[in-house]
Amino acid sequence: MANSEALLARVADHSGRELVVAGDLEASARGAAMLAAIAPGVDAEPLEVPASERSIQPSADDDTRTAARARHHAAIDAARQVAGA
């Protein structure tokens, strides 16, 4: 996800929040591995976290964000009806 500027911009616009992109593209995998090592009692030392390389600012205004969220919710409702949920 961190490599897709378009996806990051979309998430920032949809959430209305700044996204801080991790400096390490494998940060999630490293964190999961650390948690997996700690759970059974293995003495895992915290890994050094690289500094963030960039941030993505939302560019959508409130009206655009509200309309996008309404379309998103309508699509989810339609999918649930098709699925019989």
C-alpha positions as CSV (number, residue, x, y, z in Angstrom):
1,M,0.0,0.0,0.0
2,A,2.8,2.4,0.8
3,N,4.0,2.3,-2.7
4,S,0.7,3.4,-4.2
5,E,0.5,7.2,-4.2
6,A,-3.0,7.0,-5.7
7,L,-4.3,4.7,-3.0
8,L,-2.6,6.8,-0.2
9,A,-4.1,10.0,-1.6
10,R,-7.5,8.3,-1.8
11,V,-7.3,7.1,1.8
12,A,-6.2,10.6,3.0
13,D,-9.1,12.2,1.1
14,H,-11.6,9.7,2.3
15,S,-10.5,10.0,6.0
16,G,-9.7,13.7,5.9
17,R,-6.5,13.0,7.8
18,E,-2.8,13.3,7.1
19,L,-1.2,9.9,6.4
20,V,2.4,9.5,7.6
21,V,4.0,6.8,5.5
22,A,6.5,4.5,7.3
23,G,10.1,4.8,6.2
24,D,10.3,1.0,6.2
25,L,7.9,-0.6,3.7
26,E,8.0,-3.8,5.8
27,A,7.1,-2.2,9.1
28,S,3.8,-4.1,9.4
29,A,5.6,-7.5,8.8
30,R,8.3,-6.6,11.3
31,G,5.8,-5.6,13.9
32,A,3.8,-8.8,13.4
33,A,7.0,-10.9,13.7
34,M,8.0,-9.1,16.9
35,L,4.6,-9.8,18.4
36,A,4.8,-13.4,17.3
37,A,8.1,-13.7,19.0
38,I,7.0,-12.0,22.3
39,A,3.8,-14.1,22.6
40,P,5.5,-17.4,23.4
41,G,8.0,-15.7,25.7
42,V,10.9,-15.4,23.3
43,D,13.0,-12.4,24.4
44,A,12.6,-10.2,21.3
45,E,14.3,-6.8,21.4
46,P,12.4,-4.0,19.7
47,L,13.6,-3.3,16.2
48,E,14.8,0.2,15.2
49,V,12.0,2.0,13.4
50,P,13.2,4.1,10.5
51,A,12.0,7.7,10.3
52,S,9.0,8.5,8.2
53,E,9.9,9.4,4.7
54,R,6.8,11.4,3.7
55,S,3.3,12.3,4.5
56,I,0.2,12.6,2.4
57,Q,-2.2,15.5,3.0
58,P,-5.9,15.2,2.1
59,S,-6.9,17.3,-0.8
60,A,-10.7,16.7,-0.8
61,D,-13.0,19.3,0.7
62,D,-15.7,18.3,3.2
63,D,-18.5,18.2,0.6
64,T,-16.5,15.9,-1.7
65,R,-15.6,13.7,1.3
66,T,-19.2,13.5,2.5
67,A,-20.4,12.6,-1.0
68,A,-17.7,9.9,-1.4
69,R,-18.6,8.4,1.9
70,A,-22.3,8.3,1.0
71,R,-21.4,6.4,-2.2
72,H,-19.2,4.0,-0.3
73,H,-22.0,3.3,2.2
74,A,-24.5,2.8,-0.6
75,A,-22.2,0.4,-2.3
76,I,-21.8,-1.6,0.9
77,D,-25.5,-1.7,1.5
78,A,-26.1,-2.9,-2.1
79,A,-23.5,-5.7,-1.7
80,R,-25.1,-6.8,1.6
81,Q,-28.5,-7.0,-0.1
82,V,-27.1,-9.1,-2.9
83,A,-25.4,-11.3,-0.4
84,G,-28.6,-11.6,1.7
85,A,-27.0,-10.2,4.8
